[in-house]
Amino acid sequence: MSVSIEFQIAGLVYIVIIAAAFFRKVKWDSLQNRIYKFLLLAVFVVLALDVASVISINHRDEYPFINDILSKAYLVAMLSYIYGIDAYAVVCTMNKNLPEYRKKIKEGVIIFLGVVALVIVSLIFSNTLFYTGYGRKLYSYGLPSDLIYIFSTFSVAFVIFVMMLNFRNIQRSKMLSILSFCIMEGIIAIVQMFNKELLLVGFGCSVTLFIMYFTVENPDAQTISRLSHANKRAREMLKFYSTSSLNRKSLDNVEKTNTYFQEACVLSLDIVDFARFANRMGIERFSKYLTSFYEKIDGAADTFNIEKLKVVGTSYMAVAGIPEENRSSASELIHFALEILSMLKKSNDSNGMNLQVRIGIASGPFVASLIGNQNFIYNAWSSAINFAERLQQSSTPNAIHISEEVYQQLKELYKFEELPEQEYEGMGHQKTWLLESVRSVGGGYKQLV
């Protein structure tokens, strides 16, 4: 070839293969997953522009304007990829148990890096890019190129810092895939320092995404991981036995033991004014609507490690902290409740309805056990269950009504409205609270939508 584009073409082949495998499979939707999609697109554009700019540099005397646009567009695409890696690294350290203020800090870091990237883009297009050589020995230099090298070096240091800061909380597979970016950048920097005409940057980007695909972003691997986790929880939560006549004898031999949990948190939810909506919509149509709504709640429960205890009529009950004890069960259940209210709002907006729910949350010790002789179910007993139902019944529609115990666990993360002390059946006089707002960065509070 008259120009050095072998590595770029190889990289394009890699990206096309990865994209074809990635987009044709069912994927778990997540922010991390969406950023990876952006990275695939960015690297494809990087490599395509890299090939085009290498060719145009050889004809820069004939088409100087086109060459300048292609070369600078390549730098901007490369900048977008590097920014995407930075954002990916930060997002990989975020999880549902992260305190709201720390989540806001991480989001602020992503926004700040985006602003820095936009400033660099303006400097790239406002400064001259120089070129040297023809044929297979050519490259560009000047302030626009230097800015990309500087941002890339900063990003390597930033990613390593983020990984070290979150070393104990990030999965090893994620860490390997993200650090592959740092390794590739380091190798490329050393090689191109002595062989500038090799133009390895785009190829290195494609290799990084190749590694990320097989360590973290493979949809099949994600599915297997999720299913394995779900199966593990199912085995812990419910010993399932067939109730056919052939297995009745084995059912009698099942060991049913009570398990004590020192602290768990329960949520009770009910539909407000069920009869009015049922009469207006028709019981059959409304039951289908509720079934769909509760299926969405079940999906959210899985996301937040919440276990559904039962659904009776329009009442839904769920618990956090069993079968695996969790110190952040109250926080998980609040996030779950907020997600339910968010889903309800979206559902109301899309269906032109004004459906409301009441929510009560309480915590305390639990005893859980497998019960029954034929159709086994997993059930739990706790005074917190009765209290959560009482709180739900006395709650304001579309509000989250919590007990004093839950308030003590969450008062640093949320702002609550103290309600007058009230007597609850079987519980005596109790002080309770309504969730009002979420603590945000800077110590202030953000109103709930």
C-alpha positions, -999 to 999 in steps of 0.1 A, spaced: 0 0 0 11 36 -7 -1 47 27 1 31 62 -35 20 69 -32 -17 75 -37 -14 112 -68 9 107 -84 -16 83 -77 -44 108 -93 -23 135 -123 -17 114 -128 -54 108 -126 -60 146 -152 -33 153 -176 -46 126 -174 -81 140 -179 -69 176 -208 -46 166 -225 -74 146 -223 -98 175 -233 -72 201 -263 -56 185 -280 -88 173 -283 -102 208 -307 -94 236 -289 -71 262 -295 -60 297 -302 -23 295 -280 -2 317 -261 31 316 -228 12 313 -242 -8 284 -254 24 266 -219 39 270 -204 8 255 -227 13 225 -214 48 222 -178 36 223 -185 11 195 -198 39 173 -170 63 183 -142 38 175 -159 30 141 -159 67 133 -123 71 146 -110 43 123 -130 54 93 -118 90 97 -83 77 104 -82 59 70 -97 89 52 -73 114 69 -42 94 61 -53 94 24 -62 131 24 -28 140 40 -11 126 10 -33 149 -11 -32 179 12 -17 202 -15 -47 195 -38 -75 195 -12 -62 215 19 -96 223 33 -110 188 30 -78 174 45 -80 198 75 -116 190 82 -110 152 80 -79 153 102 -95 175 129 -127 154 128 -105 124 135 -91 141 165 -126 150 178 -137 114 173 -107 102 192 -114 127 220 -150 114 222 -138 79 226 -114 88 254 -142 108 272 -164 77 268 -138 55 285 -136 80 314 -174 80 317 -175 42 315 -149 39 343 -169 62 366 -203 45 358 -187 11 366 -181 23 402 -218 33 407 -243 9 421 -278 11 436 -265 11 472 -244 42 466 -254 72 487 -272 99 468 -246 125 474 -218 103 462 -238 94 431 -242 132 424 -205 137 428 -197 110 403 -223 125 379 -207 159 384 -172 145 375 -186 131 342 -202 165 334 -169 183 342 -149 160 319 -175 166 292 -170 204 296 -133 199 294 -137 178 262 -159 205 246 -132 232 254 -106 210 237 -129 206 206 -131 244 203 -93 246 205 -88 219 179 -109 237 153 -94 271 162 -57 262 159 -36 250 130 -27 214 125 6 207 107 16 177 86 48 160 77 58 133 52 41 115 23 34 79 15 38 55 44 58 79 66 34 107 76 18 121 107 2 153 120 14 175 148 7 209 164 -15 221 193 -46 201 183 -27 168 183 -9 178 215 -42 184 233 -53 148 224 -21 134 238 -25 155 270 -61 145 275 -53 109 268 -25 109 294 -47 126 319 -74 100 312 -51 71 318 -41 86 352 -78 94 359 -89 59 352 -62 43 373 -71 67 401 -108 57 399 -99 20 399 -76 24 429 -102 44 448 -129 18 442 -107 -13 442 -128 -32 468 -162 -23 452 -156 -30 415 -158 -64 399 -124 -78 387 -137 -84 352 -147 -47 349 -114 -36 363 -95 -57 337 -115 -44 308 -111 -7 319 -74 -11 327 -69 -26 292 -74 10 280 -45 22 301 -23 -7 290 -31 -2 253 -25 36 256 8 30 273 20 4 247 9 27 218 26 57 233 59 38 237 58 22 202 48 54 184 74 74 202 100 55 181 78 46 151 55 75 144 45 63 110 28 31 124 -4 50 134 -16 25 160 -40 46 180 -72 36 162 -62 -1 162 -55 1 199 -90 15 205 -106 -15 187 -85 -40 207 -96 -23 239 -133 -27 230 -126 -63 219 -112 -70 254 -142 -52 270 -166 -72 250 -153 -106 261 -148 -96 297 -178 -75 306 -201 -65 277 -208 -98 261 -246 -101 262 -245 -139 265 -221 -137 295 -243 -110 311 -274 -132 306 -256 -162 321 -244 -141 351 -278 -128 358 -294 -162 355 -268 -177 378 -275 -150 404 -312 -154 401 -309 -192 404 -287 -188 435 -313 -165 451 -341 -188 441 -324 -218 458 -319 -197 489 -354 -183 489 -376 -212 479 -371 -250 478 -394 -260 450 -409 -294 449 -434 -308 424 -468 -315 439 -476 -344 415 -488 -376 431 -454 -392 423 -436 -368 446 -460 -365 475 -439 -387 496 -408 -366 491 -428 -336 502 -434 -350 536 -396 -354 541 -387 -318 533 -370 -302 562 -387 -269 571 -366 -248 595 -372 -213 607 -346 -187 600 -341 -157 623 -330 -123 608 -320 -97 633 -330 -68 611 -350 -66 579 -373 -40 563 -408 -45 549 -429 -24 525 -466 -25 523 -484 -10 492 -520 -7 483 -540 10 455 -560 41 466 -597 40 457 -596 7 439 -634 4 435 -637 37 416 -610 28 390 -624 -7 386 -659 6 380 -648 32 356 -624 10 335 -642 -23 340 -629 -50 363 -613 -71 335 -594 -42 319 -583 -28 353 -571 -63 364 -549 -65 333 -536 -30 340 -527 -40 376 -511 -72 365 -489 -53 341 -481 -27 368 -472 -54 394 -450 -72 368 -430 -39 365 -427 -37 403 -414 -73 403 -388 -63 378 -377 -34 400 -377 -57 430 -351 -79 413 -330 -49 405 -329 -37 441 -325 -72 457 -360 -70 471 -381 -101 478 -418 -101 471 -437 -117 500 -472 -117 487 -499 -100 466 -534 -101 480 -560 -82 459 -545 -47 453 -521 -51 482 -484 -57 475 -458 -66 502 -421 -69 498 -391 -72 521 -354 -63 520 -328 -80 541 -338 -117 536 -327 -143 527 -293 -125 529 -290 -101 558 -282 -66 545 -273 -35 566 -285 -12 538 -320 -29 536 -338 3 545 -320 23 519 -327 -4 492 -364 -4 501 -366 34 499 -350 33 465 -374 6 455 -404 27 467 -392 57 448 -388 36 417 -424 24 421 -437 60 424 -416 70 393 -431 40 373 -466 49 385 -462 85 373 -450 74 339 -478 49 336 -504 75 346 -489 100 320 -490 74 292 -525 61 300 -542 94 310 -549 81 345 -545 94 381 -539 61 399 -524 66 434 -509 42 459 -502 43 497 -468 30 509 -458 21 544 -423 9 555 -412 -5 588 -382 -26 601 -375 -51 628 -365 -87 634 -379 -113 611 -385 -151 613 -388 -167 579 -397 -203 570 -409 -226 542 -445 -236 550 -470 -260 535 -471 -298 527 -479 -297 490 -477 -262 475 -447 -248 493 -444 -210 499 -418 -189 517 -433 -167 544 -421 -144 571 -434 -133 605 -426 -100 621 -444 -72 640 -428 -50 613 -452 -65 588 -483 -55 608 -468 -20 614 -460 -15 577 -496 -23 569 -508 2 595 -484 29 582 -497 22 546 -533 25 557 -527 59 573 -503 72 546 -509 101 523 -515 90 487 -482 87 467 -462 93 498 -438 71 517 -447 67 554 -420 52 576 -414 41 611 -391 56 637 -366 27 632 -364 33 595 -360 71 600 -330 66 623 -313 46 596 -320 71 568 -321 105 584 -287 115 570 -297 106 534 -332 120 532 -353 148 547 -384 137 565 -416 154 578 -423 144 614 -460 135 619 -479 138 651 -476 108 674 -504 84 668 -517 52 683 -516 22 660 -535 -10 667 -513 -36 684 -483 -12 683 -492 15 708 -483 52 704 -457 56 677 -438 85 661 -437 83 623 -424 102 593 -431 111 557 -403 111 531 -399 147 519 -367 151 498 -333 135 490 -300 149 502 -280 163 473 -244 174 468 -235 203 490 -256 193 519 -289 206 506 -320 186 496 -336 179 463 -374 177 463 -390 144 452 -408 145 419 
